[in-house]
Amino acid sequence: MILSAEETEAVQFGGSTLRVLSVSRLRRDPVLARLGPDILAPSFDAGEVADALRTAPERQLGDALLDQHLVAGIGNIFKSEACFATRVNPWTPIGELSNDELQQTLAAARRLMQASVASGRPDRAVYHRAGQPCPSCGTSISARGQGDANRRTYWCPHCQAGVKRAK
């Protein structure tokens, strides 16, 4: 679904429900008001979101990126792809990452998502490519569930090897 106006375009990929609200109603909506900053908003501040991510230093990056209360909009595809683009291991606890690594990963997610909106399809280097060769080094792409929701994460064990505690 694509909704478009003079200066704005909203795209929904494969969702089962779409709600359209005025800005004033959006601010009062009990569910939407709890969402973190929209990663595609013009005012998005990666530093602010990196600070929010740091509130749980033991949480793994891949799991934290899916927390819509911290940053709204990142899903499984862009969690895996952003971590791959910055060569950050998604299993690394937030507390072991620098502010630069966090901000670069958020910036990569934003850039990849914007490109996906513009093209109408996401480019995929690792997502849904388990067992296939990494486009950078040829190592077999790995995948397994992550976090309490056990959402599938894809990564290259060679290009994204920098992790101290993998589970």
N, C-alpha and C positions, 0 to 999 in steps of 0.2 A: 504494500500500500504506500503510495506517495501522495502527500498533501503539499501543495506548493502555492505560494503567494509571491508578491513582488520581490521581497527581500529574504524570504524564508522558505525552507523546504524541510519537510519532516518525512522520514522513511521508516517503515516498519518491515522488518524481514521475518516472515513466517510466524508472527505472533497470532495467537488465537483471539485476542481481544484488543480493540483499539478504543481508547476514550479520548475525546476532544474536549478540552476545558478552556475557559477564559483564564487569563493570568490571575485575576483576583480569586477565582474559584480554585485554581491550582494551589495557591498559597494556603487555602483553608482545608484542602483535602487531607484527611487524617493519614492516609497511606503515603501519598506523594510528598507531603511536607517533611517526612522523615528521610527522604532520599538525600544522599550526598550531592556535591556539585556535579553537574552534567559535564561529562568529559568533552562533549562537542559544543558546549556553550562558548560564545565569544569571550566571555569573562573568565574562562577556566584558568585556575592558578595551580600549576603542578606542585609548587612549593607548599601551598596550603594543604593539598591532599597528601603529600609526602609526610607532613607533620601529623595528619590524622592517622595515616597508616602506622606511624611509630607508636601509637597508643597501645599496641599489642606487639611488642618486640619479638615474642616467641612465635608468632603466627607466620606461616610460610607465605612468601610473596604471592604465589599463584592463587592460594585460597583468599588472601586479603584483597586481591584485585577484583574478586567477584562480589565483595561485600558492598551492596548497593547503598548502604548507609554511609559508607566512606567515600565512594565515587560511583556515580550513577552512569550506567551505560555499557560497561565492559562485561562481556560474556565470555564463554569458553573459547571461542575462536580467537578473540583479540587478547585474551589473557596469555594463551600459548604463543601467539605470533609476536606480541610485544616483548615477551621475555626472550624469544629467539632473536628478534631484531637487535636487542641490546646485549645479547650473549650472557644474560643473567639466568642462573638456574632458578626455576620456579619453586624449588623445594627449599631455598635459602630462607632462614628466618629473617624477618624484617630488621631485627636488631643487628644483624651482621652485614647489612647493606649500607652504603654511604648515601647521603642525601642526593648526590649526583646520580648514583645508580637508580634510585627510586624515581627521581624526576625524569631521567632519560627514558625509563621504562614507561612512565605515564605519557611522556611526549610521543613515544613510539606508538603506543596504543591509540592516542588521539590522531596521529598522522595516518596510521593504517586504517582507522575507522573513517576518517574524512575521505581517503582515497576510495574506500569501499562505497561510500555514499555517492561519490562522483561517478564511479564506474558502474555501480549497480551490482557489483559482486566483490566479495573479499578475495584478495590474493592469499594463497596459503603455502607457506614454506614447510610447516610442520603439522598443522592441524589436520587430523584425519589421515595422516600419512604414516602411522605406526608400521614398522617393518620395512618401510621404503628408505632409500638412501637420502641422507641429508643433502640439500642442494649446495651446501658450502664445503663439506668435507667427505661425504659419502658414507659416513657412519649410519647405521640403522637407527631410524627415529624410534624413540621409546614412548610409551603411553601407559598411564595407570590413574586410578582414582585418587583424588586429593581432597583433604578437608572433610568436615563433618558430613557434607552433602555428597561426598565421593564423586565430585565432578571430574571428568576425564581431562587430564593434562598431557600435552604432547611436548617433547623436547628432544634435543640432540645431546646425548650423554658426553660427546666429545667437545662440541662448540660451547656447551653450557655446563662445563664440568665444575666450575667454581662453587662448591657447596661444602660446608663443614659438617652438617648433620642432615643426611637424607633419611627419610623414613619409608 
